[in-house]
Amino acid sequence: MGIANAHGLAATRHNLFGLQSNVPSLYGEAPDISSKWLEDLGFSVRQPEQEHWVVTHHNPLPELHFYSERELAQFASYKAHLYARRLPLENGT
Protein backbone atom coordinates (compact mmCIF):
# COMPACT_ATOMS: atom_id res chain seq x y z
CA MET A 1 0.00 0.00 0.00
CA GLY A 2 2.50 2.61 -1.06
CA ILE A 3 4.52 4.61 1.44
CA ALA A 4 2.71 3.27 4.49
CA ASN A 5 4.20 -0.19 3.93
CA ALA A 6 7.58 0.98 2.67
CA HIS A 7 8.91 1.82 6.13
CA GLY A 8 7.83 -1.18 8.18
CA LEU A 9 10.24 -3.38 10.08
CA ALA A 10 9.56 -6.76 11.55
CA ALA A 11 8.44 -6.54 15.16
CA THR A 12 10.98 -7.42 17.83
CA ARG A 13 10.91 -7.69 21.59
CA HIS A 14 12.21 -4.13 21.91
CA ASN A 15 10.24 -2.70 19.00
CA LEU A 16 6.82 -4.36 19.09
CA PHE A 17 5.34 -2.30 16.26
CA GLY A 18 8.37 -2.50 13.96
CA LEU A 19 8.76 1.29 13.89
CA GLN A 20 11.85 2.93 12.40
CA SER A 21 13.36 5.92 14.12
CA ASN A 22 15.01 7.34 10.99
CA VAL A 23 11.92 7.90 8.81
CA PRO A 24 9.74 11.01 8.99
CA SER A 25 6.20 10.77 10.27
CA LEU A 26 3.69 11.38 7.51
CA TYR A 27 1.57 13.80 9.52
CA GLY A 28 4.14 15.48 11.74
CA GLU A 29 4.86 14.62 15.33
CA ALA A 30 2.40 16.81 17.19
CA PRO A 31 0.25 14.61 19.47
CA ASP A 32 -2.96 16.39 18.44
CA ILE A 33 -2.31 15.59 14.75
CA SER A 34 -1.50 11.95 15.51
CA SER A 35 -4.56 11.66 17.78
CA LYS A 36 -6.84 13.14 15.11
CA TRP A 37 -5.49 10.71 12.48
CA LEU A 38 -5.98 7.77 14.86
CA GLU A 39 -9.51 8.88 15.77
CA ASP A 40 -10.36 9.07 12.04
CA LEU A 41 -9.36 5.37 11.85
CA GLY A 42 -11.69 4.50 14.76
CA PHE A 43 -9.16 4.54 17.59
CA SER A 44 -9.67 6.22 20.96
CA VAL A 45 -6.68 8.10 22.32
CA ARG A 46 -6.22 9.23 25.90
CA GLN A 47 -3.22 10.68 27.67
CA PRO A 48 -3.21 9.64 31.34
CA GLU A 49 0.08 11.43 32.00
CA GLN A 50 2.73 13.44 30.20
CA GLU A 51 4.56 11.42 27.54
CA HIS A 52 2.13 8.48 27.85
CA TRP A 53 -0.70 7.78 25.43
CA VAL A 54 -3.12 4.84 25.57
CA VAL A 55 -4.78 3.86 22.30
CA THR A 56 -7.69 1.43 21.92
CA HIS A 57 -9.88 0.46 18.96
CA HIS A 58 -13.59 -0.27 19.64
CA ASN A 59 -12.80 -2.57 22.60
CA PRO A 60 -11.11 -1.78 25.89
CA LEU A 61 -8.47 -4.38 25.04
CA PRO A 62 -5.97 -4.50 23.57
CA GLU A 63 -4.53 -1.25 24.86
CA LEU A 64 -1.58 0.11 22.94
CA HIS A 65 0.79 2.24 25.04
CA PHE A 66 3.11 4.86 23.58
CA TYR A 67 5.73 6.76 25.56
CA SER A 68 6.88 9.49 23.18
CA GLU A 69 5.31 11.82 20.64
CA ARG A 70 7.55 10.29 17.98
CA GLU A 71 6.41 6.75 18.78
CA LEU A 72 2.75 7.81 18.63
CA ALA A 73 3.34 9.65 15.34
CA GLN A 74 5.18 6.68 13.81
CA PHE A 75 2.34 4.33 14.74
CA ALA A 76 -0.26 6.74 13.33
CA SER A 77 1.75 7.15 10.12
CA TYR A 78 2.80 3.61 9.33
CA LYS A 79 0.98 0.94 11.35
CA ALA A 80 -2.41 2.20 12.55
CA HIS A 81 -4.26 1.43 9.31
CA LEU A 82 -3.13 -2.20 9.55
CA TYR A 83 -4.33 -2.57 13.15
CA ALA A 84 -7.62 -0.80 12.37
CA ARG A 85 -8.42 -3.47 9.78
CA ARG A 86 -7.38 -6.43 11.92
CA LEU A 87 -8.76 -5.66 15.37
CA PRO A 88 -12.25 -7.11 15.92
CA LEU A 89 -15.20 -4.84 16.61
CA GLU A 90 -16.98 -4.99 19.95
CA ASN A 91 -19.26 -8.02 20.48
CA GLY A 92 -17.43 -9.93 17.75
CA THR A 93 -19.00 -8.01 14.85
Buried (B, 14 or more C-beta within 10 A) or exposed (E): EEEBEEBBEEEEEEEEBBBEEEBEBBEBBEBEBBBEBBEEEBBBBEEEEEEEBBBBBBBEEEEBEBEEBBBBBBBBBBBBBBBBEEBEEEEEE
